[in-house]
């Protein structure tokens, strides 16, 4: 029995935890994700909660208390009039009582001969006057009565059936029995809150704008675009983050410049040596070893490929490129290789990239497909946020465990292949380097054609 009770308790606890987690996930999906919107919620939600509590307490205490006292005072006056009519029932006395009620108590009354009270009217959903005034009349006068407080009329009608069967009709102004100006407090409270909210929005916009500028600058730098007008602004913490970003950007640019300069110098020196090798081979005699010429050519190809990889086209500015022109160039290259190519473009034709670098990115992937496949299909999908280019082929493909390794410089799947057929091992590395410099990436997968699928995805 104890085991059953413990298991039931654990099941209930697990169910409660699951429901709580579902509620948290639901709230996360519904709440805004932007910093500006969340900051507004931080300001608005406490303000609304505070006003709700204040309004509830005010309604519950002040409004009800004032209305109760006013209704009690009106009921006391009506009770006094009932007492006078009961004490002096003659017609002459009734006229004096009517005059006294009108002049002294600000109540219009009339005494009608015997009759019946009208049927009770439906109670309003939220009307504090009807409830409190009915309670006061029941407690003080203790006679059958009928009241009409419904609507926006400034007059409240009260009918009381006297002990002798006559009907006393009393017309009182609503503000005599009801705190009618209470809404002014609510208007002032809501109006002041709106003013404070407007001021908070202005200050929040001023604080969020530097953060957005920093995010845009980081995004542009990630895409390889030049940033000239960014300067740290805002609060001290945001300025520190902006300054750290500027220093980081300068270090990265300096490292790239140093790497490019070093490799340019090395390339120049090696080219000089390779030129000497070629000259010596040309002057060595009539039958030089053919493998020496081939080795020199291979060394020069490797040197050019590595230099292009290290340079990464980082110095190129962002410009316009037409996808249709890019596809036409790839089609001409496929015709040169004698391959079957199918292309399609979905979305806009113009894109904003570094034209030469991006063209080289797609050309490297297409050339890799041409080298190992007979049929290639290239699809471009351009949306307002992303550009996705998919290259499918029917070649042998790449094993899944090696799909990340092929992006490493100088990595080749078949070490026995000569450099003429497999290249220098830098094509895919250069392609991913260019894609990441645009803020995107290149991934490999299985193609519907049976070979390899290369997917390029960059932000637009």
Helices and strands as residue ranges (DSSP letters): H 2-30, H 35-57, I 58-63, H 64-87, H 91-103, E 108-112, H 128-140, E 145-148, E 155-161, E 167-173, H 174-177, H 183-222, H 236-283, H 290-311, E 319-322, H 323-337, E 340-347, E 350-353, H 355-372, E 375-382, E 386-393, G 400-402, G 405-407, H 419-422, H 427-437, E 441-446, E 452-459
